[in-house]
């Protein structure tokens, strides 16, 4: 039978992350100020240990991400032709972001439009629908082309700009998309747009997007 309990909140950098508590089953044993002092000190020690574990976990993950990035960046494509290289880049970024589908579109400067040259997971209907897109297109690809910056749509069903394309998104089976411009490293000239898609509402982490950019630039 629980007779008495002593509970200490556990804070890390001012944010509550849990509690530490002890109980007594002896009615003759009452917690006192010394017990409170010991438990408070234990809480302070636990905060320091928690922060150390967080730091260690971050370091381990960064090492794992860097190792995997190096593996992907040095993976042989087996050929030097552009479509195969683009497919290798796309496969690597889909893996890094844990995406479900993706495509690469190259920019035609003469027409000012994008054309799909590599894709994963999409059928002919999708490819035909987005065969060519310009800067006035409201898809993530068109917006990325127009702005020259990454476009993230966490849920296509909730984004008003994407409303004209919700039908093809439902048919293709994706709910979230991110599209990033591909730029020439030397001149900054637009080369195309690479997009990844997710079957559920989603937002990739900053680390996943950073590593994806490194992989795309490395090839």
N, C-alpha and C positions, 0 to 999 in steps of 0.2 A: 504494500500500500504506500502510495506517495504521500509523504508527510510535509515536505518542504522542498522548494526549488530555488536555485539562484541562477539567473539568466543574465548574460552579458552580451550586448550587441557587438558585432564585429564590423568595423568600418575600415575601408581602404580608400585613402585620399578623400575622406569626408563622405564617402558613399557607402551606405549599408549594403553588405554582401551576405550577411548571415548572422548567426547567433552561436554562442557557446553557453551550454548550460549543464548544471549538475543538480542531482536530486538526492534527497535524504529519505530513507525509509525508517529512520529511527526518530520517534517523537521527542526523545531526550536530547537529540543533536540539532542545535539551531545554528544557522549560519550567522557569522558576526563580521565585524569590520575587517578583521584579518583575512577572512575568507574572501571578502569583496576585493581587498587589495591584491591578493594572489590571483584572483580571477581576472582583474583588470590588467595586471602585468601579463598574464597569459594571453589576453586579447591583443595587447600591444605586440607581443612576440608573434602571434598568429598573423597580424597585419603585415609585419616585415617578411614572414615566410611566404605569405600569399603573393606579395609583390615580387619576391625573388622567383617564385614559380612562374608567374606571369612573364617576367623578363626572359626566363629560360625557355619557356614555350615559344615566345616570339622569335628568339634567336634560332631555335631548332627549325621552326617553320620557314624562316628566311633562308636558312641553309638548304632545306629540302627544296624550296622553290627555285633557288639559284641552280642547284644540281639538276633539277628536272628541266629548267630552261636551257642549260648547257647541252643536255642530252637532245632536246628537241632542235636546238639551233645547229647542232652538228650532225643531225640525222641525215644520211644520204638520200637524195631524191631518186637516184638511179638514172637521172637524165638531166640535161641542161635546158630543155625547152621550157618556155614561160608557163604554159598551163600546168605542167607538173610541179614546177616550183611554187606556183600560187596555191595549188592543192596541198602541198606539203606545209606551207605557211598556215593555210586555213585549218588543216587537221590539227596542227600544234596549238593554235589559239583556241579552237573548240575544246581541246583537252584541258588547256590551262584554265579556261573559264567555266569548265564543266557545262558547256552549252549542249544543245540537242541538234541544232542545225546551223548552217552558215553559208555565206556566199561571198565571192569577190567580184567587184565590178570595176572595169577599167574605164577611164575617162577619155572620151574622144574630143580633142580640142576643137576639131573642125566643126562638129555639130553641137558641142556643149552638152553632151549627154553621156550617161553611164550605160555600159553593156555588161551583162553577167558573163564571166569567162570561166568561173569555177564555182561549184556549189556542192554541198553535202546535205543529204536528207530531203531535198525538195524534188517535187515531180515536175513534169513538163508544163502543167497548168501554171504553177508559180513562175517558172522561168519565162513563159510566154507573157504572163501578166506584167512582169517587171523587165521586159525585154530591153527597153530603153527608157531612161528617166532623165529629166532636166532639172534645173535649179528651181523651177516653179512647182515641182512635185512635192506633195505633203507627206510622203513616206519618210522613214528615218534616213534612207539613202539620199533622197532628194534634199532633205534638210541638212545633212552632213555635207553634201556637195555645195549647197548654197552658203553655209556658214563657215566651212573649212574647219569645223570643230566636231568633237565627238557628240553624238546624239544618243541619249538613253531614254527609252520608253519602257517604264517598268511594267505597265499593263496597257496593251493596245486598246482594250475595251474601255478604259477610263481616260484615254488621251483624245481630246477633241480633234487635234490635227490629223490623227490617224484614222478617223471615222470612215473616210471613203475606202479604206483598204481592209476594214475589219472582216469582210467576207472572205477575201483570199487568205487572211491570217487564220481564220477559223478552218478553212479548207486545208491549209498547209499544216495546221496543228501547232501554232505558236502563240504565246500570250505576251512575251516580252522580247525586246530587240535592242541591240546597241549597234550603232554604225559609226565607224571611225575613218576619217580620210587617210589615205596612203599618200605620203609626200616624199618627194625626192630629197634625200638627206643633204645634198650639196646646194641645190637651188631653192628648195622649199616648194617646188612646183607640184601641183596636184597630179597624182598618177591614177587615183581611183578611190574606191571605198570598200572597206571590208566590214561585213556585218555578221554578228552571231545572234542566234535566236534561241528562245527557251520556251518549253511547253507550258510552264507556269509563270505567273507574275514573278519578276526577278530583277535584282540589281546586283551586278558584279561588284566585288570589293575593289577598293583602290589598288591594292596589291595585284589582283588578277589583271586589271586593266593596264597597270604599269608594265607587268611582265609581258603582256600581249604586245604592247607597243615596242618593247625591246626585241621580241622575237620577230615582229614584222620588219623592223628596221635592220635586224641582223642578216636578213636574207636578201 
